[in-house]
Amino acid sequence: MFCSLLFLGVACKKETEDPPDLGYGYAPTTLGKYVVYDVDSTVYDDFNMDTTIYKYRIKEKLEEVFIDNQGREAIKLVRYIKKYNDTVSYDNIPWTIKDVWNYTKTNTTLELVEEDIRFTKLIFPVNDDAIWNGNAHNTIGEWDYTYDYIDKTEIINGTKFDNVLLVIQRKDKNNVLHREYFIEKYAKTVGLVYREIKDLYSNNVVFGVPVEQRIEKGVIYKLTYVTHGFE
């Protein structure tokens, strides 16, 4: 009836509109949700002149709501581990608790406390122009996080995700002595699906040869999605 009162040729305005997508789906908060990852880590030790390779499986599960020290609702993110054994399938190895981290999602941020260090992993709304200090709540020093892409279809470890975003946390430029590369990928309704860290050093400078090919000290770490579900 309201629309009939408008002047001829003026369309009725849609009374309800879909709310804007702020990207909250990249940081789900449903209790019982878990994600399983494979982890491969290589540590280069210049003091002992050796290289150690670690391989294991991690399950991260949202288990319990609590009030953090700022009076906000947070969730205990319990991390379970299975250490790799080349003679035993992961299916036959029991989970044991490795860590308990804090997972706090607000209207504007996703914060994670990892080993007592708080990081601002995501900010909302998620958009291409976003930039923020991921270390605003710790003493590591300012790192400008950015979204390299959002809502991208991507296959990770054989699983197709329709909406993936890439966070560039740290990326050095033309440093011949130190290679830094820290990234994370998140998928809608799942959360973190990939993490890669390269923190490498070499004083043996060879023109045209990247640090990765002359490593003396540092770490290469990759965490890759395997599966997810609810318990």
N, C-alpha and C positions, 0 to 999 in steps of 0.2 A: 504494500500500500504506500509505503514511504517513497518508493521509486516512482510511483505514478504521479507524485506531486512535483517531480523535477521537470525542468524545461525539456521540451522535445529535443532529442539528439544528445542528451547528456546521459552517459551510462551510469548505472548504479555501481557504487564502489563495493567491492567485495567486503563483506562484514567481518570475515575472519581470514587471516593470512597465516601461512606457516611461519613459525618463528625462525629467525636466522640460525644457521648452523654455526655454532661457535667452536666446534671441534671437540666437545666434551667426550665424544665417543672414542677418542684416542686414549682416554684414561678411564677405563671402566672401574667401577667400585663395587661390583656385586660380590658379596662374601661367598667364599667357596670356589671362586674362579681361580684356576691355576694355569700356568704356562710352563711347559718343559722345554729346556734348551740343551744343546750340546755346546761344550766349551773346549776350545783349544787355545793353549797359552804357551808361548816360548819365551824363556827368560835367558838373556845373555849377560854373563857375569865376567866383567873384565878383570876383577881381582883374582878369581880362581881360574880364569881363562877356560871357562866351560859353558855349555849350553844345556838347559834343562827344559824338557817338554812335559807339560801337564795336559791331561785329557780327562774330562769328567762330564757328568750330566747334572743339571740343576733343575729343580722344580720350585717356582715361586708361586705362593698361594696367599690370597687375601683371606685372613682368618678371623680377625677380631677388631671391633671398633673400640677406641679408647679416646680420652681427652688428652691432647698433648700439652706441653708446658706453656703454650700460648692460649689455652682454653678453646682450642679448635678440635673438631672431630677428626680423628686420624684412624688409619687401619694398620694393624700389624701384618707386615708382609713376611711370612715365614719362608725361609729358603732351605730346601732339602738338597742333599747331594748323594750321588752314586759315583764312586771313583772307578775309572776305567780299568778293566781286567781283560786282557786279550784271550783268556781261556773261559770266560764266563759272560753270558749275555747280560745286558743291562736289565732285562726282564727278570733275571734270577738274582739280582742284587737288591737288598732292601734300602729304602730311603733312610737317611739319618739327617737330623737337623744340623745345618751349617751356621745360619745367621737368622736374626730377627731384625728386619729393617722397618722403618716407619714410612707410610705412604699417605700423603696428605693432599687431597684435591680440594681446591677452593674455586670460587667463581672466576678467578684470574690466573691461577697457577696449578701446576702439579709439582709437588716437592717430595723428594725422597731423601731419607736419612740413611746413608750407607756407611757402616762402620763408624757411626757417630759423626759423620760429616753430612751436612744438609746441602743438597743441590736443588736448584730450580730447573726441572727437566723440561717442562712445557709451559707456555703461557697461552691464555685464551683472551680474545678469540684467536684461533689459528689462522694466520694469513701470511702471504708471501713477504710482506714488508716488516714482519715482526723481528725485533732484536732485543735481547735482554742479557743481563749478567747472570749466568748460571751459577756463579759462586757468590752471589749477593749475601748469602747467609753462612759463609764459611771464610776461612782465612787463606785460601789457596791463592787468591789474586783474581782480578777481573778477567773473565773470559766472555766474549760476546758470542752468545748462541744465536743462530739464525735458522729459519726453515729454508732448506734448499729447494724442496718441492713438497706439495701436499696433494692428497686425494689422488694418488697415482696408483694404477694397477701394476702389481709387481708379483713375481714368483720368488718365494724365499724357501730354499731347501725343498723344492717340489710342491709347495703349497701356494695356491694363487690367492692373493688378497686384492680386493677391489679398491681399497682406500688405504694408502700408505703415505706417511710423511717421513722426510729425512731431516734430522736435526744435525747441523754442523756445529760441534762444540768447540773444536780447536783444529786449525789447519794452518801450518806454517807456510811461508813463502820464501823460496830460494835460500834456505838455510843449509849450508853445506856441512855443518857440524851436528845438527840436531834435527831429527824428523819427528814432528808432532802431527798426529791425525786422530781425532776423537770424533766418532759419529754414533748416532743411534737412529733406528727406524721403529716407528710405531704403526700398528694397523688398527683401524676402527673396530671396536667391540672386543679386541684382544689385548691391546697394549703393546709393550715392548716386544719386537720380533727379531731385532738384530742389533748387535753392538760391536764396534770394532775400535781397537786402540792400537796405535803405533807410537811408541815413545822411545826413540832410538838415538844413540850417540855414536859418533866416530870422529876421532881426531886425525885419522889417516885420510886426508883429502886427496882424491884422485879426480882430475877434471873430467866432467861428463859422466861420472859414475855416482848414482844416487846412494844415499846413506844406507838404504836397505840392502845394498850389495857389498857393504864394507862395515857391517855392524860390529861394534866393540862392546857396547853396553846397552841395556834397555829391555823392552818387552813388546811382543806382538800378541794381542789378545783378541779372540773372536768368540762371540756368543751368538748362536744361531737357533732360531725357532725349530722345534720338533713337532709339538702338538699342544693342544689346550683343551680345557673342559671345566667341569664343575664337580665338586665333591661335597 
